Amino acid sequence: MIYHHSPENYKNILPGVLLKTLTYGEKTLLSEFKLSKDSELPRHSHPQEQIGYLVSGHIRLTIGDDVYDVLPGDSWNVPGDIKHRAEIIEDSVAIEVFSPVREDYLPE
């Protein structure tokens, strides 16, 4: 299955945080996040494993008790059920994979 790029269909999930599901299958979901400077993803957890790649910008990730400055080209892994958060230092774009699929991120 192929999904072609489109500038449409971003969901505003939090102030300054846009989400677009790029594609998904039976076991994984690929998403793009557009993150505005000074926004944040509050501390949370979910059962899905999360793997990410920063395309552009600068974010500060807290995974468990560890804090990381993440720059373009860096990637990360958040195991399922681990508390994590993100502070957006400058406008950023991140690509993330979730497994299993996050039902709340499926397109409507």
C-alpha positions as CSV (number, residue, x, y, z in Angstrom):
1,M,0.0,0.0,0.0
2,I,1.3,3.5,-0.9
3,Y,0.3,6.8,0.6
4,H,1.3,9.8,-1.3
5,H,2.5,13.0,0.4
6,S,-0.1,15.7,1.1
7,P,0.1,18.9,3.1
8,E,-3.4,18.1,4.4
9,N,-4.9,15.9,7.2
10,Y,-2.8,17.1,10.2
11,K,-4.6,16.9,13.5
12,N,-3.9,19.4,16.3
13,I,-3.5,17.1,19.3
14,L,-2.1,19.7,21.7
15,P,-1.2,23.4,21.4
16,G,1.7,23.7,19.0
17,V,1.6,19.9,18.2
18,L,0.3,18.7,14.9
19,L,0.1,15.0,14.1
20,K,-0.3,13.2,10.7
21,T,-0.5,9.5,10.3
22,L,1.5,8.7,7.2
23,T,0.7,5.0,6.9
24,Y,-0.1,2.0,9.1
25,G,-0.3,-1.7,8.9
26,E,-1.4,-4.5,11.1
27,K,1.4,-4.1,13.7
28,T,3.0,-0.6,13.1
29,L,2.0,3.0,12.6
30,L,4.2,5.7,11.0
31,S,3.5,9.3,11.9
32,E,4.8,12.8,11.4
33,F,4.8,15.5,14.1
34,K,5.1,19.2,13.4
35,L,6.2,20.8,16.7
36,S,6.2,24.5,17.4
37,K,8.9,26.2,19.5
38,D,8.0,26.4,23.2
39,S,5.3,23.8,23.0
40,E,5.5,20.6,24.9
41,L,4.2,17.0,25.1
42,P,3.5,16.5,28.8
43,R,4.8,13.5,30.7
44,H,2.8,10.4,29.7
45,S,3.0,6.7,28.9
46,H,1.3,4.3,26.6
47,P,1.7,0.5,26.0
48,Q,3.2,1.0,22.5
49,E,6.9,1.0,21.8
50,Q,7.8,4.3,20.2
51,I,10.8,4.9,17.9
52,G,11.5,8.4,16.5
53,Y,13.8,10.3,14.2
54,L,14.3,14.1,14.3
55,V,14.1,15.5,10.8
56,S,14.6,19.2,11.8
57,G,14.7,21.4,14.8
58,H,15.7,20.8,18.4
59,I,13.8,19.0,21.2
60,R,14.6,17.9,24.7
61,L,13.3,14.4,25.5
62,T,12.9,13.0,29.0
63,I,12.6,9.2,28.9
64,G,12.1,7.8,32.4
65,D,14.6,9.8,34.4
66,D,17.0,10.5,31.6
67,V,17.1,13.8,29.7
68,Y,18.4,14.1,26.1
69,D,19.0,17.1,23.8
70,V,17.9,15.8,20.4
71,L,19.1,17.4,17.1
72,P,18.4,16.6,13.4
73,G,19.6,13.1,12.5
74,D,19.2,11.8,16.1
75,S,16.8,9.0,16.9
76,W,15.3,7.5,20.0
77,N,13.4,4.5,21.4
78,V,10.8,4.7,24.2
79,P,9.8,1.2,25.5
80,G,6.1,0.7,26.1
81,D,4.7,1.9,29.5
82,I,7.7,4.2,30.2
83,K,6.9,7.8,31.2
84,H,8.3,10.3,28.8
85,R,7.9,14.0,27.7
86,A,9.2,16.4,25.1
87,E,10.1,20.1,25.3
88,I,10.2,21.8,21.9
89,I,13.3,24.1,21.9
90,E,12.8,25.3,18.3
91,D,10.3,24.5,15.5
92,S,10.8,20.8,14.8
93,V,9.6,17.9,12.6
94,A,9.8,14.3,13.9
95,I,8.9,11.0,12.4
96,E,7.8,8.3,14.8
97,V,6.8,4.6,14.6
98,F,4.5,3.0,17.1
99,S,4.1,-0.7,17.7
100,P,1.5,-2.0,18.1
101,V,-0.7,0.5,16.2
102,R,-2.0,3.4,18.3
103,E,-5.7,3.3,17.7
104,D,-6.1,6.9,18.7
105,Y,-3.7,8.0,15.8
106,L,-5.6,6.2,13.1
107,P,-7.1,8.5,10.4
108,E,-10.8,9.2,10.7
